[in-house]
Amino acid sequence: MAPTFSKAMKSLEVDDSVWLPLIGKATVQDHGDVALPCHSLASRLRKSPQDIAEQICLLVEEDLAPIATVSSISGFVNISAKPEWLSKSLSLLLSDPRLGIESEKPLTFAVDYSAPNVAKEMHVGHLRSTVIGDSIVRMLEFKGHRAIRENHVGDWGTPFGMLIEHLLDLGEDQAANELGVGDLDSFYKQARAKFVSDDEFADRSRRRVVLLQGGDSETLRLWRVLVDESMRYFNEVYSMLGVLLTDEDIRGESSYRDLLPKVVERLNEVGILEQSEGADVVFPGGWVNREGDPLPMIIRKADGGYNYSTSDLACIIDRVERMGCDGFLYVVGTPQKQHFEMVFQVAIQAGFMDEDHQVTHVNFGSVLDTDGKVLKSREGEVIKLHDLLEEAIRRAEDAINQKNPDLVGEERKKVARTVGIGAVKYADLSTERTKDYVFDWERMLSFEGNTAPYLQYAYARICSIFRKWGGERDSLRDNFESLLKDELSILSNEELTLSRRLVEFPTIVDESITTFSPHKLCKHLHSVASSFASFYENCSILKEENAMLSTRRLALCDLTARELQLGLGIMGIDVPERM
């Protein structure tokens, strides 16, 4: 369809960059499936929107005749898929295990996400990076790309002097016990309190940092204890969340420490490193401070320590030269927008990467409480992610017990885990990632609306239909077109609506991946589940006396369930067969 419109718009001297952002799903369902509003073209073409719409219809209707009807209403060009085209498209999707999603020429992406700090709790602030990053990795891999998961753990720097000394004060066994039970915040706060109040402890901590950075073997061994015990706890959270991260994906700040001096050397060699108040800096250009002076990016501080920017530049060198990445994705909060823009610009200026590399800051907003403030516990502390997930599972089990008391024992616990974790992840992913979202238990665990439980229940309902039917679902996936040839006239509105939603799946998945926007796929899956609910209420399936009609509707049930399962699955959300 796009080539047809492109040809028509070029004849009107309208570039693709002008009309492509305008075309989208029709807002009035009865008018069509896709619509192009022409109102913004009126001043450009010096015609009324309705005249423009009618002219475009004349230009495209012949080429689109085999697949769609075209009409103009109130300055909109409306395109409606023909039932014949729908049946052919549905048949192709039914017979394809990938539901029409094609693999692409494989590229290699480094995806930088999650990034907790050693000896600190994973809190609700890590939720978005971890969940969004995991969904993007899954989508890229499903499209045939190689996604290198890089968990850029904070495991290096000056705080480790005080953490190691605190470990020694407690004794290794006691320290390992505190860290092992997940009491990371308490461990860190105790070390910090001593550093502030005890001069002797602070002096020991500073000396320990020197030993750490100098590669002292005993200090590195103690540092390893801190890292290993922390990662044991992080992995428990990752397991609860059902994300793909493992120990093999850890690329802590320590991994790049040998590259940091080389960053300075190479920036100096290309002539962009400067001195400013004793520090080594680069001025990328385009940024100024509050006084209007050029804003520097600090590479090496006056005391000889390196900055986050240095580490990120070292990452780029490693990802380009060692790993051979075609692109890098940084799933990090929006407040870091300027930081990454400056890092990317310096990396290009220094020749660490070039314009062909796809480099994207996949930014996201904050998780808010119902009062509009950043989500915290009743005590005013940041909520631990482990505690939040436990609460989600408990609440889901209560909701399932009310919905279906016949689910008992281990099955209910398993379903509760699937629903509770799915609800938390979906609430995050269904929100446009650049926006903040409100964490609302009642809404996210509701069996109504754009929620994981609503979609999971739709899937479970279809599984129930097939259990009652007892036939082989694979038999429904061949010759779907033949079920429609002689019965186009009796397609109900609900069947047509569901069919139109189902055939959009491959396009929506591609768009979600291209823009790194899982919420677009969530929105589509919700529209499928909503259309199925209407179809289920109004169309007889198992009790339908017309065998061909019953088979056709079972095939639509099958495709609906597969879309829900695959769509949620490539976002890391499971579906239960009973709820």
Secondary structure, 3 states (H helix, E strand, C coil): CHHHHHHHHHHCCCCHHHHCCCCEECCCHHHCCEEEECHHHHHHHCCCHHHHHHHHHHHHHHHHCCCEEEEEECCEEEEEECHHHHHHHHHHHHCCCCCCCCCCCCCEEEEECCCCECCCCCECHHHHHHHHHHHHHHHHHHCCCEEEEEECCECCCCHHHHHHHHHHHHCHHHHHHHHHCCCHHHHHHHHHHHHHHCHHHHHHHHHHHHHHHCCCHHHHHHHHHHHHHHHHHHHHHHHHHCCCCCHHHECCHHHHCCCHHHHHHHHHHCCCCEEECCEEEECCCCCECCCCCECCEEEECCCCCECHHHHHHHHHHHHHHCCCCCEEEECCCHHHHHHHHHHHHHHHHCCCCCCCCEEEECCCCCEECCCCCECECCCCCECEHHHHHHHHHHHHHHHHHHHCCCCCHHHHHHHHHHHHHHHHHHHHHCCCCCCCEECCHHHHCCCCCCCHHHHHHHHHHHHHHHHHHCCCHHHHHCCCHHHCCCCHHHCCHHHHHHHHHHCCHHHHHHHHHHCCCHHHHHHHHHHHHHHHHHHHHHCCCCCCCCHHHHHHHHHHHHHHHHHHHHHHHCCCCCCCCCC
